[in-house]
């Protein structure tokens, strides 16, 4: 039952539970943006070699993520690293374990659930590869500490701590506030006036002041429920983690649910990783 639910999504407009492939909401008719999964679910031959097909998807996902998170021109280097290290053997072994865990006769009855599980496995394998086997190729340094959150259930995770591990602010030069007692009152007021609008009981993890004058009228913040931000002449934006349906990199900025977001090149990349993780954690609880 949990696998079936994990392979669903919510309409961002009315919260109706929908299949991943739904183009429109059955309840309100809202057009559905692409979900935070690879587009290669189609074309899986349930009667052919599962491992070979899964490995092909692993390589496709590698290309997608290099293009989105690092530098596309370096793709041949990542591909060569896979071929010339023993990590390929690790990948093949894990894919065989995924295959062995399923009854090939009944899996086609719930294809989206099975392939969603494969998608999660591929991203976990690639997370480990990028950090442990390809660190010298990465444009953005990704902290090893985030690997501790693989295979851990949401109730066991301190989500604020997870966010700080993913974003590794110690590597950044941005003005970050986590202690709101010592944060200047005028900055708290400005953030609350211009872009940060949490519920009364909503716990704020941090506020990043990106205003040129240091007055916190622009920037971004994360809470236990959502990402809030304001960039330049753009209006204030907010995306709840459980409503994340689209996340992509465009040149030097991000589109989050088709909304413009831009911090720094390194923070943008790390936010892709963090938001993908939070989307999985929150949507898995549907």
Sine and cosine of phi, psi and omega as CSV:
sin_phi,cos_phi,sin_psi,cos_psi,sin_omega,cos_omega
0.00,0.00,-0.69,0.73,-0.04,-1.00
-0.90,0.44,-0.57,0.82,0.01,-1.00
-0.91,0.42,-0.64,0.77,0.01,-1.00
-0.90,0.43,-0.70,0.72,0.01,-1.00
-0.91,0.42,-0.61,0.80,-0.01,-1.00
-0.91,0.41,-0.35,0.94,-0.02,-1.00
-0.99,-0.11,0.38,0.92,0.04,-1.00
-0.91,-0.40,0.15,-0.99,0.08,-1.00
-0.64,-0.77,0.26,-0.97,0.05,-1.00
-0.95,-0.31,0.62,-0.78,0.14,-0.99
-0.90,0.43,0.80,-0.60,-0.03,-1.00
-0.92,0.39,-0.26,0.96,-0.03,-1.00
-1.00,0.03,-0.76,0.65,-0.11,-0.99
-0.85,-0.52,-0.02,1.00,0.06,-1.00
0.95,0.32,0.26,0.96,0.09,-1.00
-0.92,0.40,0.69,-0.73,0.02,-1.00
-0.97,0.25,0.79,-0.61,-0.09,-1.00
-0.75,-0.66,0.44,-0.90,0.15,-0.99
-0.91,0.42,0.45,-0.89,-0.03,-1.00
-0.85,0.53,-0.55,0.84,-0.10,-0.99
-1.00,0.09,-0.02,1.00,-0.05,-1.00
-0.88,0.47,0.77,-0.63,0.02,-1.00
-1.00,0.03,-0.49,0.87,0.00,-1.00
-0.71,-0.71,0.47,-0.88,0.04,-1.00
-0.96,0.29,0.74,-0.68,0.00,-1.00
-0.92,0.38,-0.44,0.90,-0.10,-0.99
-1.00,0.01,-0.77,0.63,-0.11,-0.99
-0.92,-0.40,-0.13,0.99,0.06,-1.00
0.99,0.12,0.09,1.00,-0.03,-1.00
-0.91,0.41,0.71,-0.71,0.09,-1.00
-0.89,0.46,0.73,-0.68,-0.04,-1.00
-0.99,-0.13,0.79,-0.62,0.07,-1.00
-0.96,0.28,0.34,-0.94,0.03,-1.00
-0.85,0.53,0.67,-0.74,0.00,-1.00
-0.97,0.24,0.23,-0.97,-0.03,-1.00
-0.98,0.20,0.82,0.57,0.08,-1.00
-0.64,-0.77,0.29,-0.96,0.02,-1.00
-0.92,0.40,0.42,-0.91,-0.05,-1.00
-1.00,0.00,0.23,0.97,-0.11,-0.99
-0.98,-0.18,0.50,0.87,0.00,-1.00
-0.95,0.32,-0.54,0.84,-0.08,-1.00
-0.96,0.28,0.38,-0.93,0.13,-0.99
0.99,0.11,0.24,0.97,0.04,-1.00
-0.99,0.11,0.84,-0.54,-0.01,-1.00
-1.00,-0.03,0.96,-0.29,-0.09,-1.00
-0.94,0.34,-0.21,0.98,-0.02,-1.00
-0.98,-0.22,0.00,1.00,0.02,-1.00
-0.97,-0.23,-0.11,-0.99,-0.04,-1.00
-0.92,0.39,0.93,-0.36,-0.02,-1.00
-0.90,0.43,-0.69,0.72,-0.09,-1.00
-0.89,0.45,-0.70,0.72,0.00,-1.00
-0.89,0.47,-0.67,0.75,0.01,-1.00
-0.93,0.37,-0.63,0.78,0.01,-1.00
-0.91,0.41,-0.62,0.79,0.02,-1.00
-0.92,0.39,-0.60,0.80,0.07,-1.00
-0.88,0.48,-0.64,0.77,0.04,-1.00
-0.93,0.36,-0.55,0.84,0.08,-1.00
-0.86,0.51,-0.72,0.70,0.00,-1.00
-0.92,0.38,-0.59,0.81,0.06,-1.00
-0.91,0.42,-0.67,0.74,0.01,-1.00
-0.92,0.39,-0.59,0.81,0.09,-1.00
-0.84,0.55,-0.74,0.67,0.00,-1.00
-0.89,0.46,-0.70,0.72,0.02,-1.00
-0.84,0.54,-0.70,0.71,-0.10,-0.99
-0.97,0.24,-0.57,0.82,0.08,-1.00
-0.89,0.46,-0.69,0.72,0.01,-1.00
-0.89,0.45,-0.62,0.78,-0.11,-0.99
-1.00,0.09,-0.50,0.86,-0.20,-0.98
-0.90,-0.43,-0.41,0.91,-0.08,-1.00
-0.85,-0.53,-0.90,-0.43,-0.01,-1.00
-0.66,-0.75,0.90,-0.44,-0.12,-0.99
-0.82,0.57,-0.55,0.84,-0.03,-1.00
-0.91,0.42,-0.32,0.95,-0.02,-1.00
-1.00,0.01,0.03,1.00,-0.04,-1.00
-0.80,0.60,-0.71,0.70,0.02,-1.00
-0.84,0.54,-0.56,0.83,0.04,-1.00
-0.91,0.41,-0.66,0.75,0.05,-1.00
-0.91,0.41,-0.68,0.74,0.01,-1.00
-0.89,0.45,-0.66,0.75,0.04,-1.00
-0.91,0.42,-0.61,0.80,0.01,-1.00
-0.89,0.45,-0.61,0.79,0.06,-1.00
-0.89,0.45,-0.69,0.72,-0.07,-1.00
-0.94,0.33,-0.52,0.85,-0.16,-0.99
-0.98,-0.20,0.04,1.00,0.06,-1.00
-0.89,-0.45,0.20,-0.98,0.00,-1.00
-0.98,0.18,0.05,1.00,0.00,-1.00
-0.92,0.39,-0.47,0.89,0.05,-1.00
-0.86,0.51,-0.63,0.78,0.03,-1.00
-0.90,0.43,-0.62,0.78,0.05,-1.00
-0.89,0.46,-0.70,0.71,0.00,-1.00
-0.88,0.48,-0.74,0.68,-0.03,-1.00
-0.89,0.45,-0.62,0.79,0.02,-1.00
-0.91,0.42,-0.69,0.73,0.01,-1.00
-0.92,0.39,-0.59,0.81,0.03,-1.00
-0.93,0.36,-0.58,0.82,0.07,-1.00
-0.91,0.41,-0.63,0.78,0.04,-1.00
-0.90,0.44,-0.64,0.77,0.05,-1.00
-0.89,0.46,-0.68,0.74,0.02,-1.00
-0.89,0.45,-0.72,0.69,-0.04,-1.00
-0.90,0.43,-0.41,0.91,-0.05,-1.00
-0.98,0.21,-0.09,1.00,-0.06,-1.00
-0.85,-0.53,0.53,-0.85,0.11,-0.99
-0.99,0.10,0.93,-0.36,-0.08,-1.00
-0.90,0.44,-0.26,0.97,0.02,-1.00
-0.99,0.15,-0.56,0.83,-0.06,-1.00
-0.98,-0.20,-0.29,0.96,-0.02,-1.00
-0.82,0.57,-0.65,0.76,0.00,-1.00
-0.88,0.47,-0.24,0.97,0.01,-1.00
-0.97,0.26,-0.37,0.93,0.07,-1.00
-0.71,-0.71,0.89,0.46,-0.14,-0.99
-0.88,0.48,-0.63,0.77,-0.04,-1.00
-0.91,0.42,-0.63,0.78,0.02,-1.00
-0.90,0.44,-0.71,0.71,-0.03,-1.00
-0.91,0.41,-0.68,0.73,-0.04,-1.00
-0.97,0.25,-0.47,0.88,0.13,-0.99
-0.90,0.43,-0.66,0.75,0.06,-1.00
-0.88,0.48,-0.64,0.76,0.05,-1.00
-0.90,0.45,-0.67,0.74,0.01,-1.00
-0.85,0.53,-0.69,0.72,0.02,-1.00
-0.89,0.45,-0.69,0.72,0.02,-1.00
-0.87,0.49,-0.71,0.70,-0.01,-1.00
-0.88,0.48,-0.67,0.74,0.01,-1.00
-0.92,0.38,-0.61,0.79,0.07,-1.00
-0.89,0.45,-0.69,0.73,0.02,-1.00
-0.89,0.45,-0.64,0.77,0.00,-1.00
-0.95,0.30,-0.58,0.81,0.09,-1.00
-0.83,0.56,-0.74,0.67,-0.01,-1.00
-0.90,0.44,-0.66,0.75,-0.01,-1.00
-0.89,0.46,-0.76,0.65,-0.02,-1.00
-0.86,0.51,-0.65,0.76,-0.11,-0.99
-0.99,0.13,-0.67,0.74,-0.14,-0.99
-0.99,-0.12,-0.40,0.92,-0.09,-1.00
-0.87,-0.48,-0.20,0.98,-0.07,-1.00
-0.70,-0.71,0.43,0.90,-0.06,-1.00
-0.85,0.52,-0.58,0.82,-0.03,-1.00
-0.95,0.31,-0.30,0.95,0.03,-1.00
-1.00,0.00,-0.37,0.93,-0.10,-1.00
-0.94,0.35,0.70,-0.72,0.10,-0.99
-0.95,0.30,-0.61,0.79,0.00,-1.00
-0.94,-0.34,0.77,-0.64,0.02,-1.00
-0.95,0.30,0.79,-0.61,-0.01,-1.00
-0.92,-0.38,0.83,-0.56,-0.11,-0.99
-0.94,0.35,0.67,-0.75,0.03,-1.00
-0.88,0.47,-0.46,0.89,-0.09,-1.00
-0.85,0.52,-0.39,0.92,-0.05,-1.00
-0.96,0.29,-0.30,0.95,0.00,-1.00
-0.93,0.36,-0.31,0.95,0.00,-1.00
-0.91,0.42,-0.29,0.96,-0.07,-1.00
-1.00,-0.04,0.04,1.00,0.10,-0.99
-0.95,0.32,0.66,-0.76,0.09,-1.00
0.91,0.42,0.36,0.93,0.04,-1.00
-0.94,-0.33,0.74,-0.67,-0.04,-1.00
-0.97,0.24,0.48,-0.87,-0.10,-0.99
-0.80,0.61,-0.72,0.69,-0.04,-1.00
-0.87,0.50,-0.34,0.94,-0.02,-1.00
-1.00,-0.02,0.01,1.00,-0.10,-1.00
-0.96,-0.29,0.74,-0.68,0.21,-0.98
-0.99,0.12,0.97,-0.23,-0.16,-0.99
-0.91,0.40,-0.55,0.83,0.05,-1.00
-0.91,0.42,-0.70,0.72,0.04,-1.00
-0.89,0.46,-0.66,0.75,0.06,-1.00
-0.84,0.54,-0.72,0.70,-0.02,-1.00
-0.87,0.49,-0.68,0.74,-0.01,-1.00
-0.92,0.39,-0.58,0.82,0.05,-1.00
-0.92,0.39,-0.67,0.74,-0.01,-1.00
-0.92,0.39,-0.67,0.74,-0.10,-0.99
-0.99,0.11,-0.37,0.93,0.09,-1.00
0.70,0.71,0.88,0.47,-0.07,-1.00
-0.88,0.48,-0.36,0.93,0.01,-1.00
-0.90,0.44,-0.31,0.95,0.05,-1.00
-1.00,-0.01,-0.07,1.00,-0.09,-1.00
-0.94,-0.33,0.28,-0.96,0.03,-1.00
-0.95,-0.31,0.09,1.00,-0.02,-1.00
-0.94,0.35,0.42,-0.91,0.06,-1.00
-0.99,0.11,0.94,-0.34,-0.06,-1.00
-0.91,-0.41,0.73,-0.69,0.03,-1.00
-0.86,-0.51,0.81,-0.59,0.08,-1.00
-0.86,-0.50,-0.34,0.94,0.03,-1.00
-0.97,-0.23,0.98,-0.21,-0.12,-0.99
-1.00,0.08,-0.03,1.00,0.11,-0.99
-0.98,0.20,-0.63,0.78,-0.01,-1.00
-1.00,-0.04,-0.20,0.98,0.04,-1.00
-0.92,0.39,0.74,-0.67,0.00,-1.00
-0.77,0.63,0.71,-0.70,-0.08,-1.00
-0.86,0.52,-0.63,0.78,-0.03,-1.00
-0.90,0.43,-0.53,0.85,0.04,-1.00
-0.95,0.32,-0.64,0.77,0.05,-1.00
-0.88,0.47,-0.69,0.73,0.00,-1.00
-0.90,0.44,-0.68,0.74,-0.01,-1.00
-0.91,0.42,-0.69,0.72,0.04,-1.00
-0.86,0.51,-0.68,0.74,0.00,-1.00
-0.93,0.36,-0.43,0.90,0.00,-1.00
-1.00,0.10,-0.57,0.82,-0.18,-0.98
-0.98,-0.20,-0.48,0.88,-0.03,-1.00
-0.43,-0.90,-0.29,0.96,-0.10,-1.00
-0.97,-0.23,0.96,-0.26,-0.08,-1.00
-0.81,-0.59,0.91,0.42,-0.02,-1.00
-0.98,0.19,0.28,-0.96,0.16,-0.99
-0.92,0.40,0.29,-0.96,-0.08,-1.00
-0.84,0.54,-0.65,0.76,-0.07,-1.00
-0.99,-0.12,0.11,0.99,-0.07,-1.00
-0.97,0.23,0.84,-0.54,-0.07,-1.00
-0.98,0.20,0.81,-0.58,0.01,-1.00
-1.00,-0.01,0.78,-0.63,0.01,-1.00
-0.99,0.12,-0.73,0.68,-0.01,-1.00
-0.28,-0.96,0.31,-0.95,0.14,-0.99
-0.81,-0.58,0.79,-0.61,0.05,-1.00
-0.95,-0.30,0.91,-0.42,0.00,-1.00
-1.00,0.04,0.92,-0.40,0.01,-1.00
-0.91,-0.41,0.28,0.96,0.01,-1.00
-0.97,0.26,0.57,-0.82,-0.01,-1.00
-0.90,0.43,-0.54,0.84,-0.04,-1.00
-1.00,-0.03,0.00,1.00,0.01,-1.00
0.93,0.37,0.52,0.86,-0.04,-1.00
-0.96,-0.29,0.09,1.00,0.07,-1.00
0.90,0.44,0.43,0.90,0.09,-1.00
-0.99,0.12,-0.25,0.97,0.09,-1.00
-0.73,-0.69,0.48,-0.88,0.01,-1.00
0.53,-0.85,-0.36,-0.93,0.04,-1.00
-0.54,-0.84,0.36,-0.93,-0.01,-1.00
-0.57,-0.82,0.44,-0.90,0.08,-1.00
-0.80,-0.60,0.63,-0.78,0.05,-1.00
-0.83,-0.55,-0.09,-1.00,0.02,-1.00
-0.95,0.32,-0.13,0.99,-0.05,-1.00
-0.86,-0.50,-0.50,0.86,-0.23,-0.97
-0.40,-0.92,0.26,-0.97,0.17,-0.99
-0.97,-0.23,0.78,-0.62,0.02,-1.00
-0.88,-0.48,0.60,-0.80,0.03,-1.00
-0.31,-0.95,0.29,-0.96,0.14,-0.99
-0.54,-0.84,0.79,-0.61,-0.03,-1.00
-0.83,-0.56,0.84,-0.54,0.10,-0.99
0.79,0.61,-0.77,-0.64,-0.04,-1.00
-0.99,0.12,0.00,1.00,0.02,-1.00
-0.94,0.34,0.45,-0.90,0.09,-1.00
-0.97,0.23,0.16,-0.99,0.03,-1.00
-0.92,0.40,0.62,-0.78,-0.02,-1.00
-0.77,-0.64,0.39,-0.92,0.04,-1.00
-0.48,-0.88,0.69,-0.72,0.10,-0.99
-0.72,-0.69,0.84,-0.55,0.08,-1.00
-0.97,0.22,0.58,-0.82,-0.05,-1.00
-0.87,0.49,-0.61,0.80,-0.03,-1.00
-0.97,0.22,-0.10,0.99,0.05,-1.00
-0.95,-0.30,0.15,0.99,0.04,-1.00
-0.93,0.37,0.89,-0.46,0.01,-1.00
-0.82,-0.57,-0.28,0.96,-0.05,-1.00
-0.56,-0.83,0.73,-0.68,-0.03,-1.00
-0.50,-0.87,0.89,-0.45,-0.01,-1.00
-0.49,-0.87,0.41,-0.91,0.02,-1.00
-0.99,-0.14,0.75,-0.66,0.04,-1.00
-0.83,-0.56,0.95,-0.30,-0.04,-1.00
0.82,0.57,-0.91,-0.41,-0.07,-1.00
-0.98,-0.21,0.13,0.99,-0.03,-1.00
-0.78,-0.63,0.04,-1.00,0.01,-1.00
-0.90,-0.43,0.44,-0.90,0.23,-0.97
-0.90,-0.43,0.91,-0.41,-0.01,-1.00
-0.94,-0.34,0.93,-0.37,-0.17,-0.99
0.79,0.62,0.64,0.77,0.00,-1.00
0.93,0.37,0.26,0.96,0.03,-1.00
-0.97,-0.25,0.71,-0.71,-0.03,-1.00
-0.92,0.40,0.74,-0.67,0.09,-1.00
-0.62,-0.78,0.67,-0.74,0.07,-1.00
-0.48,-0.88,0.84,-0.54,0.09,-1.00
-0.93,-0.36,-0.99,-0.10,0.14,-0.99
-0.76,-0.66,0.30,-0.95,0.00,-1.00
-0.81,0.59,-0.67,0.74,-0.02,-1.00
-0.96,0.30,-0.66,0.75,0.02,-1.00
-0.91,0.40,-0.58,0.82,0.04,-1.00
-0.87,0.50,-0.71,0.70,0.01,-1.00
-0.90,0.43,-0.71,0.71,-0.02,-1.00
-0.92,0.39,-0.51,0.86,0.07,-1.00
-0.93,0.36,-0.56,0.83,0.09,-1.00
-0.84,0.54,-0.74,0.67,0.01,-1.00
-0.88,0.47,-0.72,0.69,-0.06,-1.00
-0.91,0.41,-0.73,0.68,-0.04,-1.00
-0.92,0.40,-0.59,0.81,0.07,-1.00
-0.89,0.46,-0.65,0.76,0.02,-1.00
-0.92,0.40,-0.72,0.69,-0.02,-1.00
-0.90,0.43,-0.63,0.78,0.04,-1.00
-0.87,0.50,-0.68,0.73,0.02,-1.00
-0.90,0.43,-0.71,0.71,-0.05,-1.00
-0.90,0.43,-0.71,0.71,-0.06,-1.00
-0.97,0.25,-0.63,0.77,-0.04,-1.00
-0.97,0.24,-0.37,0.93,0.05,-1.00
-0.95,0.32,-0.23,0.97,-0.02,-1.00
-1.00,-0.08,0.10,1.00,0.00,-1.00
-0.84,0.54,0.00,0.00,0.00,0.00
